[in-house]
């Protein structure tokens, strides 16, 4: 695994982020995303949804939707 050391200011921004953070280089090229760890509340919500018996959308349908968004 690669370890990237951030400045104190960058670490503060990441720690305070409420959502995922897009990481870009100096030219604006997307390098990836920083995602927060799941909280206990996030896990509880996911478990509740999984136990509800409600069927989600098929992966193929989601992928098609994402592809269509890229064509705009």
Buried (B, 14 or more C-beta within 10 A) or exposed (E): EEEEEEEEEBEEEEEEEEEEBEBEEEEEEEEEEBEEEEEEEEEEEEEEEEEEEEEEEEEEEEEEEEEEEEEE
